[in-house]
Amino acid sequence: MQERPLPGVWVLDDLEPLAKRYLPACIFAWAAGGSERQIASRMNQEAYEDWAFNTRTLIDITNTSLETELFGKTYAAPFGISPMGGAAAVGLKADLKMALAATAENVPFMISGAAGVTYEDAVAQAPNTWPQLYLPTVPEAMDGMVDRVIASGAEVMTVTVDIPVMASAVHSQRLGWSLPIKLTSQLVMDAVTHPWWTAGVALPSFLPSGPRIENMHPTVRPKMFSFKKLPPAAGSAITWKDLERARKRWPGKLVIKGIINPADARRAIDLGADAVMVSNHGGRQVDYALASLHALPGVVAEARGVPVLIDSGFRHGTHVLMALALGARFVFAGRPFLFAAALGGEAGVRQAIGILKQELHRNLALIGVPSVTQVTRDSLTPARPPLPQAPVSPPARRAAPSATGARGKSPASA
């Protein structure tokens, strides 16, 4: 796809149906879907319906501000782009296009460990890039990955901790998805009916210079597309001991991503995390996982002032404001920006970022809050107040024991 603004895109939700027409079925199913029955993905969206804005009026909202500070840097908005593994299968060099757009718009971008662009190249061209790692369990390989991030010059490193094993994405696997992607007759037939994707992504990917899975290992870089079957991607079954090793080696800011349980948040912070990221991986790991928005308040309470970030299911400015009201410092989204990169390149991503910024300015004015830094819990109220409970009758009193006691005998004679 050429670098161009995307006509007919008014909100980020508009990008998904466009991407569905552009992409082969297995590629779209992987990019858009969740695991197993996809209940966790659905619950991420339904969680917003549990809250309503407690709007204020007659407030001076002449100059609403989105500027937000994190790790000593002031960003233009309180949101960024989440890592999306395998993005090069959706759009050639999509990772780099998202990185460049994020830096141009002054928001952060997390580049995936399964990206088709190296950490080093992305950070060199787009300084707002944060490398995201799936740490290998072999100590030497783990050290090598951390050393690569250090050499890239990045200031922030994210470690994802919620993939001890790969999840079951049966909806996309049935259609032929795998990573690395094997050329099958099923994919070939699908590619024929999606000529723009085939010409722009698939054919260049089979060239010797085509994209590789660049950041899963210090030296091993398998091709993103392959004519032969390759070993499937593995999980990252690290433990707290491994995370401690990485923390000691990494001198910069450390974000731990994939936190749902408040106890894990506290332990990550005690270990030295500079921020924790609430995430159920967009519903892509365990199905029926607690929605990120529902998990957020408990993690914020346990973080005790340490920045809490969040992703999974964010699509609108109202969604972002809800998370900020519940205590998040920063909100991240992945899929819509990936689709924007595939459909319109860097220009498409900048357009998507601009849409979300516009929504935030408008929503701030409408709820009567001049700045995102002033959004608090008072801005929200439960959308579904608990129903009044019927009075509960006191339990019936037990009959007093008879004077004769057991077996008809008097207490004195028992």
C-alpha positions in Angstrom: 0.0 0.0 0.0 1.2 3.5 -0.8 1.8 6.2 1.8 -1.5 8.1 1.9 -4.3 9.3 4.2 -7.2 6.8 4.4 -10.5 8.1 3.0 -13.7 7.2 4.9 -11.9 6.6 8.2 -13.6 8.7 10.9 -12.9 6.6 14.0 -10.4 3.8 14.6 -13.2 1.2 14.4 -13.4 2.0 10.6 -10.0 0.5 10.0 -10.9 -3.1 10.8 -13.5 -3.7 8.0 -11.1 -2.1 5.6 -8.3 -4.4 6.7 -10.6 -7.4 6.5 -11.1 -6.7 2.8 -7.4 -6.1 2.2 -5.9 -9.1 4.0 -6.1 -12.8 3.4 -8.5 -14.5 5.8 -5.8 -16.2 7.9 -3.7 -13.0 8.3 -6.8 -10.9 9.3 -8.1 -13.6 11.7 -4.8 -13.7 13.5 -4.4 -9.9 13.6 -7.9 -9.1 14.7 -8.8 -12.2 16.9 -8.2 -13.6 20.3 -7.7 -17.0 21.7 -10.1 -20.0 21.8 -13.7 -18.7 22.0 -12.5 -15.1 22.0 -14.5 -14.3 25.2 -11.6 -12.3 26.7 -11.5 -10.1 23.6 -15.2 -9.4 23.9 -15.0 -8.7 27.6 -12.3 -6.1 27.0 -14.9 -4.2 24.9 -17.8 -4.8 27.2 -15.9 -3.5 30.2 -16.4 0.1 29.1 -20.1 -0.3 29.4 -19.8 -0.6 33.1 -18.8 3.0 33.5 -20.3 6.4 32.7 -18.9 9.9 32.8 -19.9 12.2 35.6 -19.7 15.3 33.4 -19.2 18.9 34.7 -20.4 22.0 32.9 -19.5 25.7 32.7 -15.8 24.9 32.8 -13.3 26.9 30.8 -12.2 24.4 28.2 -10.7 26.9 25.7 -7.4 25.1 25.6 -7.6 21.5 26.5 -4.2 19.8 26.9 -3.2 16.2 26.2 0.4 16.5 27.3 1.5 13.8 29.7 4.8 13.2 31.4 6.3 9.7 31.7 9.9 8.7 32.6 11.0 12.4 32.5 9.7 13.0 28.9 6.6 15.0 28.0 4.5 13.2 25.3 1.9 14.9 23.1 -0.9 12.6 24.3 -1.4 10.0 27.0 -1.5 7.1 24.6 0.9 5.0 22.6 1.2 2.0 20.2 1.3 -1.5 21.7 3.7 -4.1 20.3 2.2 -6.4 17.6 4.2 -9.5 16.7 4.2 -10.6 13.1 3.2 -7.1 11.9 5.3 -7.6 8.8 2.8 -10.2 7.6 0.1 -7.5 7.7 2.1 -4.7 6.1 5.7 -4.7 4.8 7.8 -2.8 7.3 4.7 -2.0 9.3 6.7 -1.9 12.5 9.0 0.8 11.1 6.0 2.8 9.8 4.4 2.8 13.2 7.6 3.7 14.8 8.2 6.7 12.5 4.6 7.9 12.9 4.7 7.6 16.7 7.9 9.7 16.9 6.6 12.3 14.4 3.4 12.6 16.6 5.4 12.4 19.8 3.8 9.3 21.3 5.6 6.1 22.4 5.8 3.0 20.3 6.7 -0.5 21.6 8.3 -2.6 18.9 7.6 -6.3 19.3 10.1 -9.0 19.8 8.5 -10.7 16.8 8.8 -7.6 14.6 10.1 -7.6 11.1 12.5 -4.7 11.9 15.4 -4.8 14.3 15.3 -2.9 17.6 18.5 -1.2 16.4 17.0 0.1 13.2 13.8 1.2 14.7 15.4 3.2 17.6 17.9 4.8 15.3 15.2 6.1 13.0 12.5 6.7 15.6 13.7 7.6 19.1 10.3 7.2 20.7 10.6 3.4 20.2 10.6 1.1 23.2 11.9 -2.4 22.5 9.6 -5.1 23.8 11.2 -8.5 24.7 10.0 -12.1 25.1 13.0 -13.1 27.2 14.6 -16.4 26.3 15.0 -18.8 29.3 18.6 -19.6 28.4 20.7 -17.1 30.5 23.2 -16.4 27.7 20.5 -15.7 25.2 18.7 -13.6 27.7 21.8 -11.5 28.3 22.3 -11.2 24.6 18.9 -9.8 24.0 19.2 -7.3 26.8 22.6 -6.3 25.4 21.0 -5.7 22.0 18.5 -3.3 23.6 21.4 -1.5 25.4 23.3 -1.2 22.1 20.3 0.2 20.3 20.3 3.3 22.6 16.7 2.9 23.7 15.8 4.5 27.0 12.9 2.2 27.9 12.6 -1.6 27.7 9.4 -3.6 28.0 9.4 -7.2 29.1 6.2 -9.2 28.4 5.5 -11.8 31.0 2.2 -13.4 30.1 3.3 -15.9 27.5 4.7 -19.0 29.3 3.3 -21.0 26.4 1.7 -20.1 23.1 -2.1 -19.7 23.2 -4.5 -21.5 21.0 -5.7 -19.2 18.3 -7.8 -21.9 16.6 -9.9 -19.4 14.5 -6.8 -18.3 12.6 -5.0 -21.6 12.7 -7.9 -23.3 10.9 -7.4 -20.8 8.1 -3.7 -21.6 7.8 -2.0 -19.1 10.2 1.4 -20.0 11.7 4.4 -18.0 12.7 6.7 -18.2 10.8 4.2 -18.2 7.9 4.4 -21.2 5.6 3.3 -20.9 2.0 0.4 -23.4 1.6 -2.1 -24.0 -1.1 -4.8 -22.5 1.2 -2.8 -19.3 1.5 -2.0 -19.2 -2.2 -5.7 -19.4 -3.1 -6.5 -16.7 -0.6 -3.7 -14.5 -1.9 -5.1 -14.7 -5.4 -8.3 -12.9 -4.2 -6.3 -10.3 -2.3 -3.9 -8.9 -5.0 -2.9 -5.7 -3.3 -1.7 -7.6 -0.2 0.0 -10.2 -2.5 1.9 -7.6 -4.5 2.7 -5.3 -1.5 3.5 -7.9 1.2 3.7 -11.5 0.1 5.8 -11.4 -3.0 8.5 -9.1 -1.5 8.6 -11.2 1.6 9.8 -14.3 -0.3 12.8 -12.4 -1.7 16.2 -12.9 0.1 15.8 -9.4 1.5 12.3 -10.2 2.8 11.4 -9.6 6.5 12.6 -11.9 9.3 11.5 -12.3 12.9 14.2 -10.0 14.1 14.1 -9.8 17.9 13.4 -13.1 19.4 17.0 -14.2 19.8 20.4 -12.5 19.8 21.5 -14.2 16.5 18.8 -16.4 15.1 16.5 -14.6 12.6 14.1 -16.9 10.8 12.2 -15.7 7.8 8.8 -14.3 8.4 7.5 -16.2 5.3 8.9 -19.6 4.3 8.4 -22.3 1.7 9.1 -25.0 4.3 7.6 -25.8 7.6 9.6 -24.2 10.5 9.4 -24.8 14.2 6.5 -22.9 15.6 7.1 -19.8 17.8 7.7 -20.7 21.4 6.5 -19.1 24.6 8.7 -17.3 27.1 8.4 -19.3 30.3 10.5 -17.0 32.4 10.3 -16.8 36.2 10.9 -14.0 38.7 14.5 -15.1 38.9 14.9 -14.5 35.2 13.3 -11.1 35.4 15.6 -10.2 38.3 18.6 -11.1 36.1 17.3 -8.8 33.3 16.7 -6.0 35.7 20.2 -6.1 37.0 21.6 -6.1 33.4 19.4 -3.3 32.0 20.3 0.2 33.1 17.3 2.1 31.7 13.6 2.3 32.5 11.9 -1.1 32.8 8.2 -1.8 32.1 6.7 -5.2 33.0 3.8 -5.9 30.6 1.1 -8.5 31.1 0.1 -7.8 34.7 -3.5 -8.6 35.8 -3.0 -9.7 39.5 -2.2 -6.9 42.0 0.2 -9.2 43.8 2.3 -9.6 40.6 2.3 -5.8 40.2 3.7 -5.4 43.7 6.4 -8.0 43.2 7.4 -6.5 39.9 7.8 -3.1 41.5 9.8 -4.5 44.4 12.0 -6.2 41.9 12.8 -2.8 40.3 10.2 -2.2 37.6 9.8 1.5 36.8 6.2 0.9 35.6 3.8 -2.0 35.2 1.5 -2.6 32.3 -2.0 -4.0 32.9 -2.8 -6.3 29.9 -4.6 -9.5 29.0 -2.7 -9.4 25.7 -5.7 -8.2 23.8 -7.6 -11.4 24.8 -5.0 -13.4 22.9 -3.7 -15.5 25.7 -5.9 -17.3 28.2 -9.6 -17.0 27.3 -11.9 -15.6 29.9 -9.1 -13.5 31.3 -10.2 -10.5 33.4 -10.7 -7.5 31.2 -7.8 -5.0 31.5 -10.1 -2.2 32.5 -11.5 -4.3 35.3 -8.1 -5.3 36.5 -6.7 -1.7 36.5 -8.0 -0.3 39.8 -6.6 -3.2 41.9 -3.2 -2.9 40.2 -3.2 0.9 40.7 -3.9 0.5 44.4 -1.0 -1.9 44.8 1.4 0.1 42.6 1.3 2.9 45.2 2.3 5.8 42.9 4.5 3.8 40.5 3.2 4.5 36.9 0.6 2.0 35.7 0.2 1.6 31.9 -2.6 -0.4 30.2 -3.6 -1.9 26.9 -6.1 -4.4 25.4 -9.2 -3.2 23.6 -8.8 0.6 23.5 -10.3 2.2 20.4 -11.8 5.6 21.4 -11.0 8.7 23.3 -13.7 7.9 25.8 -11.9 4.5 26.5 -8.6 6.3 27.1 -10.3 8.8 29.5 -11.9 6.0 31.5 -8.6 4.3 32.0 -7.0 7.6 33.1 -9.9 8.2 35.5 -9.2 4.7 37.0 -5.6 5.5 37.6 -3.6 4.7 34.5 -0.8 7.0 33.5 -0.7 5.9 29.9 -2.9 3.9 27.5 -1.7 1.8 24.6 -3.5 0.3 21.6 -2.2 -2.0 18.9 -4.5 -3.5 16.2 -6.0 -0.2 14.8 -2.6 1.3 14.3 -1.3 -1.9 12.7 -4.2 -1.9 10.3 -3.5 1.8 9.5 0.1 1.0 8.7 -0.9 -1.8 6.4 -3.5 0.3 4.6 -1.8 3.7 4.5 1.7 3.4 5.7 3.2 6.0 8.0 0.6 8.6 6.8 -2.2 6.2 7.7 -0.8 5.7 11.2 -0.4 9.4 11.7 -4.0 9.9 10.6 -5.1 7.3 13.2 -3.1 9.0 15.9 -4.7 12.3 14.9 -8.2 10.8 15.1 -7.5 9.7 18.7 -6.0 13.0 19.7 -9.1 14.8 18.3 -11.4 12.6 20.2 -9.5 13.2 23.4 -9.7 17.0 23.0 -13.4 16.9 22.2 -14.2 14.4 25.0 -12.2 16.5 27.6 -14.3 19.5 26.7 -17.5 17.5 26.9 -16.8 16.1 30.4 -15.6 19.5 31.6 -12.0 18.7 32.3 -9.3 21.0 30.8 -6.4 18.6 30.9 -5.8 14.8 30.9 -3.7 15.3 34.0 -6.9 16.5 35.8 -9.0 13.4 34.9 -9.7 11.7 38.2 -12.0 9.0 39.6 -14.6 11.7 40.2 -15.0 11.9 36.5 -16.6 8.4 36.5 -19.6 6.8 38.0 -20.9 3.2 37.7 -23.2 2.9 34.7 -25.1 0.1 36.3 -25.7 1.0 40.0 -26.4 -2.1 42.1 -30.0 -3.0 42.3 -31.6 -2.4 45.7 -31.6 -5.6 47.7 -34.7 -7.0 49.2 -34.6 -7.0 53.0 -33.3 -10.3 54.4 -35.5 -11.8 57.1 -33.5 -12.7 60.2 -33.0 -16.4 60.6 -35.5 -18.2 62.7 -34.4 -18.7 66.3 -33.7 -22.2 67.4 -36.1 -23.5 70.0 -34.7 -23.4 73.5 -33.8 -26.8 74.9 -36.4 -28.4 77.1 -35.9 -28.6 80.8 -35.7 -32.3 80.7 -32.7 -32.4 78.3 -31.7 -35.4 76.4 -33.7 -38.6 76.5 -36.3 -37.0 78.9 -33.9 -36.7 81.8 -33.5 -33.6 83.8 -30.1 -31.9 83.7 -29.5 -32.8 87.3 -30.0 -36.5 86.6 -28.1 -36.6 83.3 
